Amino acid sequence: MSLIINEVTDAVLEKGVHYLTSDYKDRNKDRMHKGIDLIGKGKSIDNVIAISSGKVITSKYSKTAGNYVEIEHANKYITRYLHMKDNSLKVKKGDYVSKGEILGTMGNTGNSRGAHLHFVVLNPNLVPVDPLPYLLGEKDFGETEEDYFKSFVKNVQKILGVKVDGIPGPSTLNKTITISSKTNNKHPLVLVLQNYLLYLGYDEVGIPDGIAGSRFTKAVKRFQLENACVSDGVITKKQKTWQKLLKLK
């Protein structure tokens, strides 16, 4: 079985092409397939991304799941991403991730018979539900714009080493650093900023890769222009860009 899923609005594979190789179903009277198996176009390997923002509650290896990640979302639903490649996990327990953030790379670890992503959705009672409606945007994880903003702030706070509460203030602002294509262009904050700008609609940022290049600069310049900042593509508190990103006056 290899069936392309059309009209995916909330991806779990970075390139956006999702082929279904095993669906959510009873495999026999004693065993249920509690998620769906996915591969990229032409059975290609792809990066695995978060379907929605949330908190990483598990990031580890097990004999059955291989390298896997679990994320708890705003509505207390949990998503699981299984069988990822060795040494590919990009997040750890306690991290706050944004929608579209890379979690790892599709692999063949654990109880697996070929490289793929086994994707699972659990309700608050930890009962598996069909993941397909979530990929198609027919159901969501209760994420609001405010939830996403708080996840962004928590990520910034964690990287800066300040209190992680999702509430921006002077202690967070005072620890911010300059980010540009020439300064701290591979700092961990770059990936967080790329994902947030993409969420805000600054598509010119491109696929988040953690490197502040020309596309990042272009997106930052447009953000600055639309938010009454000096439009130079450099994120600093001196020129008020950090204040605008953190919604501070």
N, C-alpha and C positions, 0 to 999 in steps of 0.2 A: 504493500500500500504506500503510495506517495502522491498526495493530493495537495495542490497549492491552495492556501487559504487566501481568498481575495478579500479586499476591503478591510484589512487589518488597520485599526486606528491606534491601538495601544500595543506597540511591539515589545517583544522580548529578545529579538535578534537585531543586532545593530544595523545591518543592511536593509532590514525591513521586509525581506522575502522569507516567508514561512511555509515550508512544506510539511504537511501532517503525515507521519508514517505510522502512527498508532493513536487511536482516539480514546476518549474517556468512555469506558464500557466495561461490562462483565466479560472477562476472557473465557471463563468457564464457571461452573456452579460454585467452585471453591476459591476463585481468585478474581479480583476486580482490578482493572487498570485505573488507578486513582488520579491519573493526570493525562497529559497528552505528550507525545513524542514529536519533536520538531527537528528539522534539518534546514540548511540553507539551500539556495539554488544549486542544482547539480550536485547535491550531497556535499556541498562545501561547508567548511568550518567557519563559524562566525562568532563574534563576541556576543556574550549574553548580557542583556541590559535589564534594569529594573522597570517593571511595567507601570509602577506608580511610586511616589515618594514614600518613605517610611523609615523605620529603625531596623537595623540589622540585628537579629536576635540569635542567629547561628551562622557561623562561617568556619567550616571544618571538614574533615574527611571521615567517612564511615565506610565499612566494607560493602554495604549495599548501595548507598547513595553516591559513593565516591566523594569527590570534592563538591560540596554544595553550600548554598546560602539560603537562609530564611529571612524574610522581611515582614515585619508587622506594620500594617497600614492604618490609616486614620479610623476606619470603621472596625478595627480589630481583626480583620481578615488577615491571613498569612499566606504569602506566596513562597513557593520552594523552587529552587533552580538546581537540578541534580546533574551528576556525571561530568562536571567540568574538568578541564585539563589540569594535570599536575602543575603546581607553581604558577597558576594563572589567576587565582583569586585576588581581587583588587580591594576588597573590603574586609573589615573585621567586626566582630561582635561589638555592639555599642555605637557603630557608625550610623549617621543619618544620611540616607541616600536620596537623590533626586530622581524623578522620572527620567528614564533614558540613560542613567549613569551605568557605566560598564562595571559588571560584577566579576566577570571572568571570561574564559573562553570555552566554547563547546568542546567536550572531550569524550573519553570512553573509559572513565574510571568507575570503580565499584562494580555492581552487578549490571553490566552493560554489554551489548553485542554489536558495538559499532558506535562511532562518534555521533552524538545527538544531544539535544536538551530534553530532559524530562521535566515538564512544567506542571506544578500542582498548585491549586487554590484550596485553602481550608477556611471554613467559616469560624466564627469565634468559639464554637464548641469543638473545633479541630476535626470537623467532619468534611471530607473532600467534596467539592462541588465541581461541576463542569467548567473548565477554564475558558472554553471557546467564546462564550458571550463577553468575557472580559477583553479578549483580544480584539473583538469586533466592536467594542465600545457600547455594547447593549447593556452592560452592567459596569459599575465602577467601584472604587474603593473608598468612596466618601470623601475624596480629597477636595479641599477648597483652595482658593488662591492663598488664603491666610495659612493653611496647613503647609503649603509649598514654601511660602516665605519663611515660616518658622524652621522648616527643615534646612533651608539655605542658611539662615542665621546660625543654627546649631552647628552646621558643618564649618562655617567660618570660625565660630567660637572655639570649636574643638581644635582646629588647626592652629589658631592663635594662642591656645593655652590659657583661655579665660573661662569663667564659669559658663557652663553649657545649659542655658535655660530658654533659648529661642527668643529672648527679649533683648534687642540691641540697645546699647546705652554707651555712656562715656568710656567705661572699662573696655568694651569691645572696640570702639572707634580708635581709642588711643593706642591700641596694639596693632592696628592695620598697617600694612606696608605698601610700598609702591609696586604696582604690577604693570608691566608694559612689554612690548616686544624686545626691549633692550635691558630691562631690569626685572629680575625674578621671573623670567619668562617660562621657567619650568617648575615654579613653586607649586606645591599641592593646592594652593588657592585657585590656580588657573583653571583646573578642571571643574571646581565648584562654580566658579564664575561663568565658565562656558555653558554648563548645564542650566544655570539660572537665566542667563541671557537668552538661551534657546527657548526656555519655557516662556519668557516674556515676549517672544515673537521676533527676536533678532536672528533670523535664520542665516544671515550672512556669516555667523560665527562658525558654521559648518559642523562637521561631526566632532564632538568633544574629544580631544586627544591629550589634554594637559599641557599643551604648548601654546604660548601666546605669540602667534604669528600674524601675518597680514590680515587674515580673516577675522581674527580676534580683535585686532586694532580697528578694523572697519565697523564691527558690531559695537565696540565701546564708543567710537566716535558718534555713531547714530544715537546711542543711548544718551550720551552727554548732550548732544544737540537738542534732543527732545526733552531733556530735563534741566535745561538752563545752566549747563556746566561749560567750562572751557573744553571745546571739542578737539582734543589733541591725542586721543587714544591711550592716554596714560591714566591709570586709576590711582588716585592719591586722595588723602583727606584734605590736603592743602587747597586743591581745586574743587572740593566738595563732591567728587564722584562717589567716594565711599559713603558719604552722608546720604546721597540719593539712593544708592543701592540698599542701604540699611534703613531707609525711610526715616532718617533723622533730620531735624531741622538745622 
